[in-house]
Amino acid sequence: MSRQIIQTDQAPTAIGTYSQAVRVGQTVYLSGQIPLVPDTMLLVEGDMETQIRRVFDNLQAVARAANGSLSHIVKLNVFLTDLAHFPLVNQVMADYFESPYPARAAIGVAALPKGAAVEMDALMVLDD
């Protein structure tokens, strides 16, 4: 099975040796997104809700570049430097996803790239 590299300028460019996403068959592996603004590659200014929304917007841009949408995500991993923000993730996530929701994990971490407070990666399965 061949693989397709997914890349869009609507999401932050990779800041390391990885691709924004890789498609293998109908499965798309979306790399972790932090709240970087694609045009500036700087962390978005604002409160934690603004940061979470930026991450979802970045994931959405990569999903669209792969001819999918957030509704195609089957597994979402959320990494937070402070798990006290997890209820806010739930609240914001309800604006981006509808039931049935993807499987999900929330992991508390000591630090994230560029000093971000939140990062998310995802697994997406496209329709035939």
C-alpha positions as CSV (number, residue, x, y, z in Angstrom):
1,M,0.0,0.0,0.0
2,S,1.4,3.4,-0.9
3,R,1.5,6.3,1.4
4,Q,0.6,9.9,0.6
5,I,2.2,12.9,2.5
6,I,-0.4,15.5,3.4
7,Q,0.7,19.1,3.6
8,T,-1.2,22.4,3.7
9,D,-0.2,26.1,4.3
10,Q,-3.5,26.4,6.2
11,A,-1.8,24.7,9.2
12,P,1.6,25.3,10.8
13,T,4.5,23.8,8.9
14,A,6.4,21.0,10.6
15,I,8.9,22.2,13.1
16,G,10.9,19.0,12.9
17,T,11.5,15.9,10.9
18,Y,7.9,14.9,10.4
19,S,4.9,15.5,8.0
20,Q,1.7,17.2,8.9
21,A,-0.1,14.0,8.1
22,V,0.4,10.7,6.3
23,R,-2.3,8.8,4.5
24,V,-2.1,5.1,4.0
25,G,-5.2,3.6,2.3
26,Q,-8.2,5.2,4.0
27,T,-6.4,6.0,7.2
28,V,-4.8,9.4,7.9
29,Y,-2.3,9.9,10.7
30,L,-2.4,13.5,11.8
31,S,0.8,14.8,13.6
32,G,0.5,16.7,16.8
33,Q,-0.6,20.3,16.5
34,I,0.1,23.0,19.0
35,P,-1.5,26.4,19.0
36,L,0.7,27.9,16.3
37,V,-0.7,30.5,13.9
38,P,0.2,29.2,10.4
39,D,1.1,32.6,9.0
40,T,3.5,33.6,11.8
41,M,4.5,30.2,13.3
42,L,4.1,31.9,16.7
43,L,1.9,30.7,19.5
44,V,-1.5,32.3,19.3
45,E,-2.1,35.1,21.8
46,G,-4.9,34.7,24.2
47,D,-6.4,32.5,27.0
48,M,-6.5,28.7,27.1
49,E,-9.8,28.6,25.2
50,T,-8.2,30.5,22.3
51,Q,-5.2,28.1,22.4
52,I,-7.5,25.0,22.3
53,R,-9.5,26.5,19.4
54,R,-6.3,27.2,17.5
55,V,-5.2,23.5,17.9
56,F,-8.6,22.3,16.6
57,D,-8.5,24.8,13.7
58,N,-5.0,23.4,12.8
59,L,-6.2,19.8,12.9
60,Q,-9.2,20.8,10.8
61,A,-7.0,22.3,8.2
62,V,-4.9,19.2,7.9
63,A,-8.0,17.0,7.8
64,R,-9.4,19.1,5.0
65,A,-6.1,18.9,3.1
66,A,-6.5,15.1,3.2
67,N,-10.0,15.4,1.8
68,G,-11.6,14.7,5.2
69,S,-13.0,16.6,8.2
70,L,-13.0,16.4,11.9
71,S,-16.0,14.1,11.7
72,H,-13.7,11.5,10.2
73,I,-11.4,11.4,13.3
74,V,-11.8,8.1,15.1
75,K,-9.1,8.7,17.8
76,L,-7.9,12.0,19.4
77,N,-5.0,12.3,21.8
78,V,-4.9,15.5,23.9
79,F,-1.7,16.5,25.7
80,L,-2.0,19.1,28.4
81,T,0.7,20.7,30.7
82,D,-2.1,21.2,33.2
83,L,-5.0,18.7,33.4
84,A,-7.1,21.3,35.1
85,H,-7.8,22.5,31.6
86,F,-9.4,19.2,30.6
87,P,-13.0,20.5,31.3
88,L,-12.3,23.4,28.9
89,V,-11.1,20.9,26.2
90,N,-14.5,19.1,26.6
91,Q,-16.4,22.4,26.3
92,V,-14.5,23.6,23.2
93,M,-14.5,20.1,21.6
94,A,-18.4,20.2,21.6
95,D,-18.1,23.2,19.2
96,Y,-16.0,21.1,16.7
97,F,-17.4,17.6,17.0
98,E,-20.9,16.0,17.0
99,S,-21.9,12.7,18.4
100,P,-20.8,10.0,18.0
101,Y,-17.5,11.4,19.3
102,P,-14.1,9.9,18.6
103,A,-12.2,7.7,21.0
104,R,-9.9,10.0,23.1
105,A,-7.1,10.0,25.5
106,A,-6.0,13.0,27.7
107,I,-2.5,12.9,29.0
108,G,-0.8,15.3,31.4
109,V,2.8,16.1,30.3
110,A,5.6,18.2,31.8
111,A,6.2,20.3,28.7
112,L,5.4,20.7,25.1
113,P,7.2,22.2,22.1
114,K,7.7,25.9,22.0
115,G,6.2,26.2,25.6
116,A,2.7,25.3,24.4
117,A,0.1,24.3,27.0
118,V,-1.8,22.0,24.7
119,E,-1.1,19.6,21.8
120,M,-3.4,17.2,20.0
121,D,-2.8,14.5,17.4
122,A,-5.4,12.3,15.7
123,L,-6.2,9.2,13.6
124,M,-8.7,9.8,10.8
125,V,-10.5,7.2,8.6
126,L,-11.9,8.4,5.3
127,D,-15.0,7.1,3.7
128,D,-14.6,4.7,0.7
